[in-house]
Amino acid sequence: MKVTPKTPPAIIDDFIAPPCYGEIRILYQDEDMLLIDKPSGLLSLSGKNPLNKDSVHYRLVQGQLKGPGVEQERQAFPTATLVHRLDFGTSGIMVAALNKRANSLLSKQFQARTVSKCYIAILEGQLREDQGFIELPIAKDKPNFPLQKICLDTGKPARSDYQVLERLQQPACCRVRFVPQTGRTHQLRIHSLEIGHPILGCDLYKNARSEQMAERLLLHANELQLDHPSSGERIYGHSPCPF
């Protein structure tokens, strides 16, 4: 008798995002693209759960750049598509395409790793060196979705360069500038935890103290450089760090 193996049940993310009252700020706009400033606590894309409708993409398309319940008259971008994402708790600069051609050309830059990104984070404890890099491969941790894990066997290459900007006391922590050389899911958060200095406020990659040391994830995308999809000119975007 032939036995058909059972298909494992799909993993369902039961996370429900609380309301985000922060505003999306437009940093740059033309006929091809937008550079925007995403608030912490807002999804990049709407989730499958209807309770997770609010997102960067939803607000751009609907013209609702402010949080729920706030009246406003702002321009909508019905053709907007996201070229990349930021994690729910991460704030800062993102690029959105406004037509198919721009989406294709911008996406190719991310795939080719010619887009330069910089993040500011506050880490628990004190890093020994003032600068360096973390190079550890990252793989999906399927039984513990949405977590990622360090895996030398199946992980994809991942490198995060860092520089300590400021050493803080009471409690001991440090402000760090990260320049990721790859774009793996949760890369900066899991790399920071793996070296023993998790990012403050992170709910997924933490130690006994780090999550309670901040009201939000202290990770902010503050710089983005890429080539304009039409002119080819190098575009530099900057979002001041709010912490």
N, C-alpha and C positions, 0 to 999 in steps of 0.2 A: 504494500500500500504506500502510495506516495504521500508524504507529509509536507505540506506547504508551511515554511517557517512563518511565524507570526511577525508582523511588522511592529517594531517597537513604537510605543505611543509617542506622539510628538510632544516635545517639551513646551509647555505653555508658560509664558512670562506673566505672572499675576501681579506685577508691579502696577500700581495706580499712581500716576503723577499728581501731587497736590497742585492747587492753582498757583500759577506763576504770574505775579503782578508786575514784574519787570518789563521794561520796554525794549524793543529792538530798535537800535539806532542805525541809520544809514550813514555810512562813512564816505562812500563813493558811489556814484551812479552814472551810467551812460546807457546807450541803446543795447549794449551787449551783456553787461554784468553789473552786479552790485557787490560792494564790500559792506558787510553789516557787523554790528556789535551785538552778540547774543548774550542775554542775561543768564545767570546761573539758575538752575531749576526749570529749564525749558527744554523739551525734547527737540531734536533736530527735525525729525519726521514724525508724523502722527502714528500712533500705535494701532494694532489691530483691534484692541479693546476700544469701543466708542468713548469710554471715559478718558482716553488718552488722545483726544482729537487735537487739543491745543499743541502747537509746535511752531518752529521757525517757518517751515514750509507753508503750513496752514495760514499763519498770520500774513506772510508775504502775499499769498494768492488772494486772500480776503481783504487785504488792506487794513488789518487789525494789528498794528504793530505794538500797541500797548496791551496790558493785561486784561483779563476778563472783566466786564462790567464798566469799562472806562470809555465814555463817548469820545469820538474823535473823527476827524475828516482827514484821511491820509490816502495817498495814492496806492492803488492795488497793483500787483504784478502777477497777472493771471498766467503768464508763461514761465514764471520762475521755476527753476529746478536747482536742487542742491548738488554741487560738485563733490562735496565732502561733508563730513559730520563732525560735531563736537559732542562729547558725552553730556548727559543730562545735567550733571553738576558743574561742568566746565563752562566758564564764561569766555567771551572774547570774539576775535575776528573770524569771520567766515566769508566765503565767496559763493555767490549764486549766479547762475547763468540765466539770461533772459531770452535766448533763442537756441535752437538745436545746434547750429554751427558753433556757437560759443561754448555750449555744453561739451561738445565733442573735443574741441581744441583745449579747453581747460582740463577736462578729464585726462587727456593724454599727458599733460604736464605733471599731474599728480602720479600717474602710472610710471612716468619716466623719472620721477623724483627730482624734477627741476624746480619744484616749488619749495621755497625756503620758509620754514615755520619756526617761531620762537614762543616759548611759554614761560610764565613766571609761576613759581609754586613755593609754598612754605612747607618744609619738611620737619618732622619731629626729630629732635636730637641734633647733634653736630656732626657733619661730614668731616672725615679726617683730612681729606685733601681739598684745596680751594677750587680745583677743577679736575676734570677727568671724563671718563665715559663708562657707561654700563652696556655691556654687550652680552645679552642672554636671549636665546630663542624662545618664542612664545607660541603656545598652541591652545586650542579650545579645550576647556575643561568640561566636556559634555555632561557628565553626571551632575555637575554643579553650575549649570547655566544660570546667569550669564557670565560666570567667572572665566577668566583665562588662567593659564598656568605656565610656568617655566618648564620646558621639556627639551632636554638635549637630543632626544631621539627623533621626535616628530615635530618639534617647534620650527617656526619660520624665523629666519635671521632678524634680529631687532637690535638696534643700537641707539642709545640716548646719550648725547654729549651734555655736560653740565658745567656750570660755573657758579660758585657761591658768591652772591652779591652782598649779603649781610648776615652776620651772626647775631642772633637775638638771645636774650636771657629771660628767665622767670616767666614762662618756662623756656627751657633750652630748645631752640629750633633755629632753622636757617632759611633765608630767602635765596632761592636758586633760580638761575636762568637755564632752561632746558632747550636744546636744539635737537629734536629727533631726526635721525638720519633715515629712519623707516617709519611707516605709519600703521603699526599693528594696533588692534583693538586694545584699549586700556594700557597701552605701552608704558607711558610715564608713571602711571599709578602702580603697576605691578613691578616695574623695575625699581621704583623707590622702595617698595616694601621688601623686595628681595635683598637689597643691600642694608636693610635694617632701619630705614628712615622713611616711613610711610608719609604720604601727603596728608596734612591736617584736614579733618572733616570728611575723609573718604570712608564710605560705608562698606565697601567691598574688600579693599586691601588695607588692612589696619592692624595695629597692635592693641594692647589693653588700654592705651591712653589716647591714641591719635584722633579717633573719630570725635571724641567729646571735647577736643581742644579747639574746635571751630564750629560755627553754626552752618557753614557750607563747605563744599570742597574748595580748598584754596589752590585752585589751578586755573590759570587764565592765559588764553592765547592772545599775546599782545603784538605780534608781528607776523606779517604774511607778505611774501614777495613772489610775484609770478609775471609772466609775459602777457600783455594784453592780447586777446584773441584776434583782434583786427589789425592794430597798429604794430604789434610786436614789441612795443615799448615796455620796459620793465616797470611794473607797478609796485609801489611800496605802500602797504597799509599798516596803520598803527592804532592800537586800542590801549589807552592807559590802564594800568592795572588798578583795580578798585580796592586792593588790600595791601 
